[in-house]
Structures are given as C-alpha cells and as structure tokens.
Amino acid sequence: MVSFLDSVTSQLLSKALDISLLRHNVIANNIANLDTENYTAFQVNLDKELSELKSISQSDATSAEKILSLKSLDVTDDSMLTQTGADVVLDKELVELNKNVTNYQALLSAKKNYGSILGMAIRGGK
C-alpha cells in the first residue's frame, strides 16, 4: 500500500541512503581487515541496481506503481559486493570513506529539505 506521503523522490533518496550505508560498511570492513592475511578488498558494484532504479524512475508507470517497485528493490544484498583481488590500501579506503560520508550527508540534507517542503505544503504554505 502506498501512503499519500510517499513519493518517487522520497523512495529514491531512501534507496540512495541505503546504498551509501552499504558502501560505508564495506569500506569499514576493508579497513578492519587491513592486516588480515590473504584478505582482499571488497567494493560495491551498483551497475545492475542503478540501471534498475533508472528504468523504474523513467518508466511510464503511475507514481504508485513506481513507489511499490522502488520499495521492493533490495539494495542491501550481498550480491552487490565484489572482491577486487587487491590488497587493502589504507589511504585509498580513507579517501573513499570520506567521499562516502560527504555523499551520505548530502543525501540526508536532501531528505530533510524534501520533508520541509512536504511539511510546508501540508500546512498550506505557512
């Protein structure tokens, strides 16, 4: 069921936050295993999921159908992880972590601003 407060934009922001959280966990895991013998780094491969998100958002389906499709899309699945085959390089992982944190903060800000706009609309522009 789709609530009147649900929107495609809100669902896309939520999925982007979920992806960013998964990426953060993968980077943290790589850093934690820096000195583990025979450990190779992992990365998040989003090609399939981004293609699916794009096709859903650009489809001719109704907003309600798009929202239901987005809600059913699992972006936290371990199948999105791939081993790079390379050793963990701490500096590289820290740069990726900082980029991801910045991205996550921007997404949170967008979600907050979206909520503010929605709240203003509910209050009649006040």
DRENPAPA-444620 format. One record per residue (C-alpha): residue in three letters; x, y, z. Coordinates in steps of 0.05 Angstrom, whole numbers, plus 5000, padded with zeros to 4 digits. Each point is the difference from the previous one (the first is absolute). Layout:
<atoms>
ALAXYZ ...
</atoms>
This chain:
<atoms>
MET500050005000 VAL502450694983 SER498950575049 PHE498350704975 LEU506650235030 ASP504049514958 SER503250254937 VAL504949764948 THR505050535023 SER499649785072 GLN500949274981 LEU506050164955 LEU503250395057 SER498849425048 LYS503149504951 ALA506050474990 LEU500950045076 ASP499749245005 ILE505349934946 SER504450515034 LEU499349625066 LEU501949344966 ARG506150344968 HIS502050275069 ASN499649315031 VAL504249704944 ILE505350535007 ALA500149925076 ASN500649244991 ASN505950104953 ILE503550455050 ALA498649525057 ASN503249444961 LEU506150404978 ASP504949535034 THR496249364988 GLU504249514961 ASN497349834930 TYR494350505007 THR498350374936 ALA495950634998 PHE492650024982 GLN496250534963 VAL492750144986 ASN498049884927 LEU493750404985 ASP499449924925 LYS493949555000 GLU496550385057 LEU501250694970 SER497449754933 GLU493849735034 LEU498950645040 LYS500650414936 SER495149564962 ILE494950035056 SER500550755008 GLN499550134925 SER494549504985 ASP492950184980 ALA497249675062 THR495750395049 SER503450315061 ALA496949475045 GLU502749444956 LYS506950324999 ILE499950075076 LEU498249275009 SER505549794951 LEU505150435037 LYS497849725068 SER500949294976 LEU507050134972 ASP505349725048 VAL506350434999 THR503149685061 ASP501149324969 ASP506949695006 SER499749834926 MET502050724987 LEU506849885032 THR505949804959 GLN507049825021 THR505250444967 GLY505649485006 ALA504550555026 ASP502850135069 VAL496850535043 VAL503450684992 LEU498450415062 ASP500850684966 LYS495449804943 GLU494849735049 LEU500250635042 VAL498950444938 GLU494149564980 LEU497350045071 ASN500350765000 LYS496750044932 ASN494549535024 VAL498950405064 THR499350644960 ASN495149664953 TYR496049735058 GLN499650685033 ALA497650314934 LEU494649474993 LEU497750115072 SER499650754986 ALA496049874937 LYS495249545039 LYS499350535054 ASN498650554950 TYR495049564964 GLY496549885067 SER499950755013 ILE496850144933 LEU494849465012 GLY498650285069 MET499150704971 ALA495249734948 ILE495949655054 ARG499750635041 GLY497550394940 GLY506550384986 LYS500950245071 
</atoms>
